[in-house]
């Protein structure tokens, strides 16, 4: 393909050189004449292992060149990659001036071309930036319609400085956020030589994945350092702790617990977090990330309570009470805490959890219920029908797959379903959410 890369900074220069190495005809674009001259001379404008050689080879073989001429670059290419910087502003927001400026320049050049081109945003931007800023800049200057006359795609990069070429050539996946399939197909063709899946989604989801990834990387570094600070104070080698920790790829280093939903609870996580924080205070160690976990978890419960009470419902039914499905353990269940909040606000609460039978509770589990919610027996129902038929809003806190059909048959247009676990997602290729039958809201979808 013919590719133009706007912005020859870190991401742009690596992308341009790697695309050229894949056999594409690449034209780099930058307002800085020194960068343009360096690249045309076969020199990399930035320092990155292996990049100088890729640039030199690409230029020598005629697949890589640079220019300051935007119109030339737009006329040259099928794919127009925007790789300009989005630095931080003093208030923490992104400065997207360069994105808007390049978008306007590309839009002006698009006015004079007839063939279909795809604008591919590689720069890191917040969700909403494409629709609110880039698209208006392109359409206003071009006088053309996005998705019809030209395409717009978000294609976030996941390049680490120091290993950027390897990351480009051997990614976990290539992420494509598109308005329509034609543009996505062009980007898929651009990356077809890479042995990695193409993940297609919408514009803003792709942007958010980039931020979720970077935030999680930052969290992991900070988490490991806090474990290190606490471990050293108690005479433990934290590198060995984390080496062993990382051997667990079933829970610790995995997709487990990384699905948005309700708060955590149970007999282990809250208790052990409090014990770690006590040890930290006792040893005079500051652990701000670990200290933020329980307050954030409590905020989750309060936010969901607000959602349930948002429309002045008086009668609420909950499907699930234990801290997670397939257990009767109620200790520190966030659903129990939710019940307390709703009851305290005067709501009439009914609960169905087939695993919770008060007559069978023993030990700490029984003591917890007798201390925290002694009136729980008055709220429990024997069937889902009892809950649904006597409630206005239904909170699905557990995924009770075996009761899906019964629940669907009981719901009416007067019911509001608030889904904690995406229990009504598509199953077996058919949607389980006939929204014309009842009102539905997922907590994060």
Backbone torsions as a table, in degrees:
resi	resn	phi	psi	omega
1	UNK	NA	164.9	172.8
2	UNK	-101.1	127.1	-171.8
3	UNK	-128.7	137.5	169.6
4	UNK	-118.6	134.6	-177.3
5	UNK	-116.3	115.8	-177.1
6	UNK	-94.7	112.2	-176.5
7	UNK	105.7	110.4	-178.0
8	UNK	-106.6	43.1	169.7
9	UNK	-82.1	-150.8	-173.7
10	UNK	-62.7	-55.9	-176.7
11	UNK	-66.5	-43.2	-176.7
12	UNK	-65.1	-43.6	-177.8
13	UNK	-68.7	-42.9	177.2
14	UNK	-62.5	-45.5	-179.6
15	UNK	-61.9	-45.4	-178.7
16	UNK	-60.7	-47.1	-177.8
17	UNK	-65.7	-39.9	-178.6
18	UNK	-71.1	-39.7	176.4
19	UNK	-62.7	-40.3	177.5
20	UNK	-62.8	-39.3	178.9
21	UNK	-65.8	-24.6	177.7
22	UNK	-83.8	-0.1	175.8
23	UNK	102.0	1.2	178.3
24	UNK	-80.4	157.4	174.9
25	UNK	-93.5	112.7	-168.7
26	UNK	-116.7	134.0	174.2
27	UNK	-121.7	116.2	177.4
28	UNK	-85.2	147.5	-177.8
29	UNK	-130.2	131.9	177.2
30	UNK	-155.7	148.6	178.0
31	UNK	-78.7	-15.3	-178.9
32	UNK	-84.8	112.5	-177.0
33	UNK	-64.7	-27.6	179.8
34	UNK	-67.3	-39.7	177.7
35	UNK	-65.7	-43.0	179.9
36	UNK	-62.4	-44.4	-179.5
37	UNK	-65.3	-40.8	-179.9
38	UNK	-62.0	-47.0	-177.5
39	UNK	-66.2	-41.6	178.8
40	UNK	-64.6	-22.7	176.9
41	UNK	-88.3	2.8	178.9
42	UNK	84.3	18.2	179.8
43	UNK	-112.3	142.7	177.8
44	UNK	-79.4	131.9	177.5
45	UNK	-71.6	-13.0	-178.8
46	UNK	-129.3	164.3	178.7
47	UNK	-95.8	121.2	177.2
48	UNK	-160.3	128.4	-177.8
49	UNK	-51.9	126.4	176.5
50	UNK	84.7	-10.0	-174.3
51	UNK	-73.7	-38.9	-179.2
52	UNK	-57.2	-41.5	-179.5
53	UNK	-67.6	-41.7	178.4
54	UNK	-62.3	-42.8	179.4
55	UNK	-63.4	-47.9	-178.3
56	UNK	-59.3	-44.4	-179.5
57	UNK	-66.8	-43.8	-179.3
58	UNK	-61.1	-42.0	179.2
59	UNK	-68.5	-44.6	-178.1
60	UNK	-62.3	-34.5	-177.7
61	UNK	-90.8	2.3	174.4
62	UNK	78.9	16.1	179.7
63	UNK	-100.7	-5.8	-175.5
64	UNK	-138.7	128.9	176.7
65	UNK	-151.3	173.3	-178.4
66	UNK	-138.7	157.0	-179.3
67	UNK	-154.4	163.7	170.3
68	UNK	-102.4	-0.8	-173.3
69	UNK	-91.1	105.1	-178.1
70	UNK	-65.1	-44.1	-178.5
71	UNK	-60.7	-40.6	177.2
72	UNK	-61.9	-42.5	-177.9
73	UNK	-66.6	-40.1	179.5
74	UNK	-68.0	-42.6	178.8
75	UNK	-64.1	-31.5	-176.1
76	UNK	-69.3	-36.6	-158.5
77	UNK	-109.7	156.1	166.5
78	UNK	-87.7	-36.9	-177.5
79	UNK	-117.1	126.6	-177.8
80	UNK	-113.4	103.5	-176.1
81	UNK	-92.6	125.6	174.5
82	UNK	-97.2	117.0	-176.5
83	UNK	-128.0	32.3	-178.4
84	UNK	-79.2	162.8	-177.6
85	UNK	-72.7	151.6	173.4
86	UNK	-130.6	72.9	-174.3
87	UNK	-70.6	165.5	178.1
88	UNK	-76.4	143.5	170.6
89	UNK	-93.2	165.6	-179.1
90	UNK	-56.0	-29.5	-179.2
91	UNK	-86.7	2.4	179.3
92	UNK	96.8	-17.7	178.4
93	UNK	-71.0	166.6	178.3
94	UNK	-85.5	143.9	170.3
95	UNK	-91.5	105.8	-176.9
96	UNK	-103.9	22.7	179.8
97	UNK	-56.0	-43.2	-176.3
98	UNK	-68.8	-36.4	177.9
99	UNK	-62.9	-47.1	-179.8
100	UNK	-63.8	-41.0	-178.1
101	UNK	-64.8	-46.7	179.3
102	UNK	-66.2	-38.0	177.1
103	UNK	-59.2	-42.7	178.9
104	UNK	-65.2	-40.8	179.8
105	UNK	-65.8	-42.3	177.7
106	UNK	-65.2	-42.3	178.5
107	UNK	-58.7	-42.5	178.7
108	UNK	-61.6	-41.0	-179.9
109	UNK	-71.0	-32.5	179.2
110	UNK	-64.5	-25.0	-179.7
111	UNK	-56.7	-30.5	-172.9
112	UNK	-103.0	10.2	178.3
113	UNK	-119.6	151.7	-176.5
114	UNK	-106.6	-24.0	-176.6
115	UNK	-80.2	158.3	-176.6
116	UNK	-78.4	122.9	178.4
117	UNK	-122.9	153.8	-178.9
118	UNK	-115.2	122.6	175.5
119	UNK	-89.1	121.1	-174.2
120	UNK	-115.5	112.8	-178.5
121	UNK	-88.4	111.6	176.9
122	UNK	-96.7	-21.6	-179.8
123	UNK	-60.8	147.6	179.2
124	UNK	-80.3	117.3	179.9
125	UNK	-135.4	156.2	179.0
126	UNK	-73.5	153.5	174.0
127	UNK	-53.9	140.1	-178.7
128	UNK	98.5	-20.2	-176.1
129	UNK	-65.0	-40.0	-178.9
130	UNK	-64.6	-49.0	-176.6
131	UNK	-69.8	-37.9	-173.9
132	UNK	-87.5	-23.0	-172.8
133	UNK	-127.1	-53.5	-174.8
134	UNK	-70.5	-48.0	-179.3
135	UNK	-59.8	-46.2	177.0
136	UNK	-60.2	-38.6	179.1
137	UNK	-63.7	-41.1	-179.3
138	UNK	-69.6	-47.6	-174.2
139	UNK	-71.9	-38.9	-178.8
140	UNK	-63.1	-45.6	-177.2
141	UNK	-76.2	-32.4	-176.6
142	UNK	-85.8	-26.5	-173.6
143	UNK	70.3	19.0	-177.4
144	UNK	-120.2	169.0	-175.3
145	UNK	-104.4	125.8	177.7
146	UNK	-67.0	139.1	-178.1
147	UNK	86.6	-10.4	177.9
148	UNK	-120.2	-56.7	-178.6
149	UNK	-90.8	-25.8	176.1
150	UNK	-153.8	160.9	-178.8
151	UNK	-106.2	156.9	175.3
152	UNK	-134.3	130.0	-175.2
153	UNK	-137.5	143.8	167.5
154	UNK	-100.3	133.2	-176.0
155	UNK	-140.4	72.5	-175.5
156	UNK	-58.2	145.5	177.5
157	UNK	-98.1	151.4	178.3
158	UNK	-128.8	57.6	-175.8
159	UNK	-102.1	129.1	175.9
160	UNK	-99.1	132.7	176.5
161	UNK	-61.1	133.3	-177.6
162	UNK	99.5	-22.1	176.9
163	UNK	-140.4	28.8	-171.6
164	UNK	-64.7	-38.8	-177.9
165	UNK	-66.8	-44.9	176.5
166	UNK	-60.9	-41.7	-179.9
167	UNK	-64.3	-36.4	178.7
168	UNK	-68.2	-46.4	-172.6
169	UNK	-81.5	-20.3	-177.9
170	UNK	-134.7	64.3	-177.6
171	UNK	-81.3	162.0	173.0
172	UNK	-69.1	-37.0	175.4
173	UNK	-162.9	164.4	172.6
174	UNK	-110.3	123.4	-172.7
175	UNK	-99.4	127.5	-177.5
176	UNK	-129.4	115.2	173.7
177	UNK	-105.0	121.6	-171.8
178	UNK	-136.0	157.1	174.9
179	UNK	-82.0	-30.9	-177.6
180	UNK	-153.4	164.9	-168.5
181	UNK	-70.8	-30.0	-177.1
182	UNK	-60.2	-45.1	178.8
183	UNK	-65.3	-43.0	180.0
184	UNK	-60.6	-36.9	-180.0
185	UNK	-66.0	-35.5	177.6
186	UNK	-63.7	-43.9	179.7
187	UNK	-66.6	-38.8	177.2
188	UNK	-60.0	-40.1	177.0
189	UNK	-64.1	-36.8	-179.9
190	UNK	-61.5	-34.6	-175.5
191	UNK	-104.4	11.9	-170.1
192	UNK	-64.1	-21.5	-179.2
193	UNK	-79.9	-10.6	179.4
194	UNK	-85.1	138.4	179.8
195	UNK	-87.5	72.3	-178.3
196	UNK	-155.2	146.4	-179.6
197	UNK	-67.8	148.6	172.3
198	UNK	-95.0	120.3	178.0
199	UNK	-103.8	116.2	-177.4
200	UNK	-103.5	135.8	178.9
201	UNK	-152.5	-164.2	178.9
202	UNK	-91.5	172.7	-174.3
203	UNK	-56.6	-51.8	-172.9
204	UNK	-75.7	-33.0	177.1
205	UNK	-61.6	-41.8	178.3
206	UNK	-60.5	-42.6	178.1
207	UNK	-61.8	-41.9	-176.7
208	UNK	-69.1	-33.0	177.0
209	UNK	-59.7	-40.8	178.6
210	UNK	-60.5	-44.9	-179.4
211	UNK	-69.8	-38.5	176.2
212	UNK	-60.5	-40.9	-179.5
213	UNK	-63.6	-50.1	-177.5
214	UNK	-66.7	-38.7	178.1
215	UNK	-63.3	-39.0	-179.8
216	UNK	-69.1	-37.8	176.3
217	UNK	-61.7	-43.4	178.6
218	UNK	-63.5	-40.1	179.1
219	UNK	-63.4	-41.4	-179.5
220	UNK	-63.2	-42.9	178.5
221	UNK	-60.7	-46.6	-177.4
222	UNK	-68.0	-39.9	177.6
223	UNK	-59.5	-47.6	-179.5
224	UNK	-62.5	-37.8	179.4
225	UNK	-68.9	-36.4	177.3
226	UNK	-68.3	-39.3	173.9
227	UNK	-61.2	-37.9	178.4
228	UNK	-64.1	-44.1	-179.0
229	UNK	-63.1	-43.7	-179.4
230	UNK	-70.2	-40.6	-178.7
231	UNK	-61.8	-44.1	-177.9
232	UNK	-62.1	-37.2	-179.1
233	UNK	-65.3	-26.1	-179.4
234	UNK	-106.0	14.0	174.0
235	UNK	77.4	27.4	-179.4
236	UNK	-112.6	139.9	176.9
237	UNK	-79.2	107.7	-174.6
238	UNK	-70.0	-23.9	177.6
239	UNK	-65.1	-38.0	176.7
240	UNK	-69.3	-39.9	177.1
241	UNK	-55.6	-50.3	-175.0
242	UNK	-75.0	-29.5	174.4
243	UNK	-61.6	-44.9	178.6
244	UNK	-68.7	-42.4	177.8
245	UNK	-52.5	-43.8	-175.2
246	UNK	-75.1	-10.8	176.8
247	UNK	-71.8	-20.0	178.6
248	UNK	-84.6	97.2	178.5
249	UNK	-97.4	5.9	175.1
250	UNK	-86.6	-38.1	-177.9
251	UNK	-121.8	-52.3	-172.0
252	UNK	-67.2	-54.5	180.0
253	UNK	-108.5	80.1	-174.7
254	UNK	-163.8	-176.7	178.1
255	UNK	-84.4	-3.1	179.4
256	UNK	-61.7	140.0	177.0
257	UNK	68.5	12.2	179.9
258	UNK	-111.1	30.9	176.8
259	UNK	-110.9	123.1	179.5
260	UNK	-58.1	140.3	-179.2
261	UNK	-179.1	-147.4	-177.0
262	UNK	-84.2	-178.3	-175.3
263	UNK	-73.0	162.0	174.5
264	UNK	-89.1	163.3	178.2
265	UNK	-161.2	-151.8	178.2
266	UNK	99.0	-177.4	-173.7
267	UNK	-86.9	-7.2	-173.5
268	UNK	-110.6	-59.4	-169.6
269	UNK	-59.7	-53.0	-179.7
270	UNK	-61.5	-43.4	-178.0
271	UNK	-62.1	-45.3	-175.7
272	UNK	-73.5	-32.8	174.0
273	UNK	-62.7	-45.2	179.1
274	UNK	-61.5	-37.7	179.9
275	UNK	-66.1	-41.6	177.7
276	UNK	-62.9	-42.7	-178.9
277	UNK	-66.6	-36.4	176.2
278	UNK	-63.2	-44.3	179.2
279	UNK	-61.1	-41.2	178.7
280	UNK	-61.6	-44.6	178.3
281	UNK	-64.4	-40.5	-179.3
282	UNK	-63.2	-34.3	-179.6
283	UNK	-95.1	4.5	178.4
284	UNK	60.7	46.0	178.1
285	UNK	-113.9	126.4	177.6
286	UNK	-82.6	127.5	-178.5
287	UNK	-130.6	67.2	-171.3
288	UNK	-62.5	-34.5	178.6
289	UNK	-69.3	-49.2	178.4
290	UNK	-62.5	-36.7	-179.8
291	UNK	-67.8	-21.4	-178.6
292	UNK	-85.1	-11.1	-173.0
293	UNK	-67.8	-51.5	-177.5
294	UNK	-65.5	-43.8	175.6
295	UNK	-60.4	-37.5	177.7
296	UNK	-65.4	-39.6	178.5
297	UNK	-63.8	-40.6	178.3
298	UNK	-66.7	-36.3	177.6
299	UNK	-63.3	-34.3	178.1
300	UNK	-59.0	-44.3	180.0
301	UNK	-64.6	-43.7	-179.3
302	UNK	-64.4	-40.4	179.8
303	UNK	-63.2	-40.9	-179.4
304	UNK	-70.7	-36.0	175.3
305	UNK	-60.4	-41.0	177.3
306	UNK	-62.7	-40.3	178.1
307	UNK	-62.2	-44.0	-179.2
308	UNK	-63.1	-37.9	-176.1
309	UNK	-90.6	1.8	-171.4
310	UNK	-56.5	-40.9	-173.4
311	UNK	-103.1	25.3	174.8
312	UNK	61.3	36.2	173.4
313	UNK	-67.7	150.8	178.3
314	UNK	-111.7	-24.3	-176.1
315	UNK	-125.0	122.2	-176.4
316	UNK	-126.9	138.1	175.8
317	UNK	-116.8	136.2	179.9
318	UNK	-114.1	132.2	173.0
319	UNK	-100.6	102.0	-176.7
320	UNK	111.8	137.9	178.8
321	UNK	-136.8	-36.0	-179.3
322	UNK	-66.2	165.9	-172.7
323	UNK	-67.8	-18.1	171.0
324	UNK	-158.3	162.9	-177.1
325	UNK	-62.9	161.2	173.6
326	UNK	64.1	29.6	173.3
327	UNK	-149.9	159.1	174.8
328	UNK	-106.5	13.2	-176.4
329	UNK	-75.2	115.3	-178.5
330	UNK	-101.7	-1.7	-176.1
331	UNK	-63.3	122.5	179.9
332	UNK	53.1	31.9	174.8
333	UNK	-68.3	126.3	178.0
334	UNK	-65.1	-21.8	177.5
335	UNK	-71.0	-35.6	174.4
336	UNK	-62.3	-42.3	177.9
337	UNK	-63.3	-39.1	177.4
338	UNK	-62.3	-42.9	177.8
339	UNK	-58.4	-41.9	179.8
340	UNK	-62.5	-42.7	179.8
341	UNK	-64.2	-47.4	-177.5
342	UNK	-65.3	-42.4	178.0
343	UNK	-63.6	-40.5	-179.8
344	UNK	-65.8	-23.0	177.8
345	UNK	-89.6	6.5	175.4
346	UNK	90.2	8.5	179.1
347	UNK	-79.0	146.2	175.5
348	UNK	-86.8	117.0	-170.9
349	UNK	-111.5	135.2	172.0
350	UNK	-127.8	145.4	-172.6
351	UNK	-135.6	138.6	169.7
352	UNK	-126.1	123.4	172.8
353	UNK	-147.3	105.5	-173.1
354	UNK	-64.8	-17.1	179.8
355	UNK	-87.9	-12.4	-176.3
356	UNK	-102.1	108.3	174.0
357	UNK	-124.0	114.6	-172.7
358	UNK	-58.4	-31.6	-178.2
359	UNK	-67.6	-17.7	-177.4
360	UNK	-101.3	-7.0	-179.4
361	UNK	-70.5	138.4	-179.7
362	UNK	-138.3	168.4	170.8
363	UNK	58.7	-139.5	-176.3
364	UNK	-63.0	-32.4	178.8
365	UNK	-63.2	-46.4	179.1
366	UNK	-66.8	-41.0	-180.0
367	UNK	-63.2	-37.2	179.9
368	UNK	-63.4	-46.2	-178.7
369	UNK	-65.6	-42.7	-179.3
370	UNK	-64.2	-28.8	-179.0
371	UNK	-86.6	-41.4	-171.9
372	UNK	-91.1	-49.9	-178.4
373	UNK	-132.4	71.2	-177.9
374	UNK	-63.4	-20.9	-179.1
375	UNK	-88.5	11.4	-172.8
376	UNK	-61.0	-30.4	-177.7
377	UNK	-62.7	-26.9	179.9
378	UNK	-76.8	-13.1	-175.4
379	UNK	-101.7	-20.7	-176.8
380	UNK	-75.4	138.2	177.9
381	UNK	-114.7	157.4	-177.4
382	UNK	-84.1	-14.1	-176.5
383	UNK	-149.9	159.8	173.8
384	UNK	-62.9	-35.6	-179.9
385	UNK	-59.6	-41.7	178.1
386	UNK	-59.8	-39.3	-178.9
387	UNK	-70.1	-51.6	-173.9
388	UNK	-66.1	-43.2	-175.7
389	UNK	-69.2	-15.9	-178.4
390	UNK	-117.7	22.3	-177.2
391	UNK	-134.3	151.8	174.3
392	UNK	-94.2	-39.3	179.1
393	UNK	-118.7	134.5	-178.9
394	UNK	-112.0	119.5	177.1
395	UNK	-98.7	114.0	178.4
396	UNK	-93.1	96.6	-176.0
397	UNK	-91.6	-22.6	177.2
398	UNK	-122.9	146.6	175.4
399	UNK	-82.5	99.5	-177.6
400	UNK	-105.0	76.9	-170.9
401	UNK	-56.9	-37.0	-176.7
402	UNK	-69.1	-14.0	-179.7
403	UNK	-106.6	8.5	-176.0
404	UNK	-56.9	-51.3	-175.3
405	UNK	-63.7	-41.5	178.5
406	UNK	-62.3	-42.3	-179.3
407	UNK	-64.8	-43.8	179.2
408	UNK	-61.9	-39.5	-179.3
409	UNK	-67.3	-26.2	-177.1
410	UNK	-86.0	-23.0	-174.2
411	UNK	-73.9	146.9	179.8
412	UNK	-128.1	169.2	177.7
413	UNK	-60.6	-16.8	178.7
414	UNK	-82.0	-12.0	-178.0
415	UNK	-86.4	142.3	166.7
416	UNK	-108.4	125.0	176.5
417	UNK	-102.4	125.1	173.3
418	UNK	-111.4	114.7	-169.4
419	UNK	-102.5	118.7	178.4
420	UNK	-85.2	-26.3	-165.4
421	UNK	-123.7	14.6	-178.2
422	UNK	54.4	41.5	-176.6
423	UNK	-67.5	-22.5	179.8
424	UNK	-102.2	29.8	174.6
425	UNK	-71.4	173.5	-177.6
426	UNK	-65.4	131.9	178.8
427	UNK	-128.2	132.8	178.7
428	UNK	55.5	32.6	175.0
429	UNK	83.2	-3.4	-179.6
430	UNK	-124.1	140.7	-177.4
431	UNK	-69.7	136.2	176.0
432	UNK	-97.5	14.7	-176.8
433	UNK	-122.6	78.8	175.4
434	UNK	-75.1	85.1	-169.5
435	UNK	-64.3	-15.7	175.4
436	UNK	-72.7	-17.1	-177.9
437	UNK	-85.4	-31.9	-179.5
438	UNK	-156.4	168.6	178.6
439	UNK	-90.0	143.3	-172.2
440	UNK	-137.9	140.8	171.3
441	UNK	-147.3	125.2	170.9
442	UNK	-85.8	152.9	-174.6
443	UNK	-73.2	-26.6	178.7
444	UNK	-138.4	26.5	178.8
445	UNK	-151.1	NA	NA
